[in-house]
Each structure stands twice: as C-alpha cells, then as structure tokens.
Amino acid sequence: MEKFTVTAEGKNRLDILNRISTLYLQKRIDVESFEFSKTAPEWGEYRITCWAAHKELVERIVSQINNIVEIKKAYIN
C-alpha cells in the first residue's frame, strides 16, 4: 500500500496538533506517525508531518487543514 506524507506549517500551538489528529480520527485513517518540529523558532513556527495511506482521504484532509487559520500551508509530498 502506498503511503503519503502530509506536511503542515504554522504557529506553535498545541491545539493545532490536536485539531489535525482529530481530522484523521474522524475519517478513520490510520496514521503511521506524527512529527512536530521547529522551522523558525524565533517566530514560533513549526512543521507538523504525518505519514498515512488512502490518497483520496488524505487530499480531503489537506484541504481541511488549509482552512485552519494558524496553518500557513499544508501539502502532500
């Protein structure tokens, strides 16, 4: 089964990670892992990366993640 990497960049807020993981839970998509890392700590920006399958569902989740105000951009690698 093919796996997809979804990356979201935005502000450092714990509720954002919770909101993104809730999207995966609601769609019942198995996530292999989540990674939360700093991109520009001086501006409080972080990157959230997760690995999952099911391309159609992942594409829908990316569009929903992009609707979160604190997220600058989300995309599939």
C-alpha positions in Angstrom: 0.0 0.0 0.0 1.3 3.4 -1.0 2.0 5.9 1.9 1.7 9.7 1.7 3.5 12.4 3.6 1.3 15.3 4.7 3.2 18.4 5.9 1.6 21.4 7.5 3.4 24.6 8.5 2.1 27.1 11.0 2.2 28.6 14.5 3.3 26.7 17.6 0.0 25.9 19.3 -0.8 22.5 20.9 -4.4 22.8 19.9 -3.4 22.7 16.2 -1.8 19.3 16.6 -4.9 18.2 18.4 -7.2 19.5 15.6 -5.2 17.8 12.9 -5.1 14.5 14.7 -8.9 14.8 15.2 -9.3 15.1 11.4 -7.6 11.8 10.9 -9.6 10.2 13.7 -12.9 11.4 12.2 -12.0 9.9 8.8 -10.7 6.7 10.4 -7.4 7.0 8.7 -4.5 5.0 10.2 -1.5 7.3 10.8 1.9 5.7 10.9 3.4 8.6 12.8 3.3 12.3 13.6 6.3 14.6 13.8 6.3 18.0 15.3 9.5 20.1 14.6 10.7 23.7 14.7 11.2 25.6 11.4 11.7 29.1 12.6 11.6 29.1 16.5 12.3 32.9 16.6 8.8 33.4 15.0 7.2 30.5 16.8 6.7 28.5 13.5 6.6 24.7 13.4 6.1 21.9 10.9 3.8 19.0 11.5 4.4 15.9 9.4 2.4 12.7 9.3 2.5 9.6 7.2 -0.7 7.9 6.1 -2.3 6.0 3.2 -5.6 6.4 1.3 -4.8 9.2 -1.2 -8.4 10.5 -1.6 -8.9 10.9 2.1 -5.5 12.5 2.6 -6.3 15.0 -0.1 -9.5 15.9 1.6 -7.7 16.3 5.0 -5.1 18.6 3.4 -7.8 20.9 2.2 -9.4 20.9 5.7 -6.0 21.6 7.3 -5.5 24.5 5.0 -8.8 26.0 6.4 -7.2 26.2 9.9 -6.3 29.9 10.4 -3.0 29.2 12.2 -1.7 27.0 9.4 0.2 28.8 6.6 0.1 25.9 4.2 -0.4 22.1 4.1 0.6 19.9 1.2 1.2 16.3 0.2 4.8 15.3 -0.5 
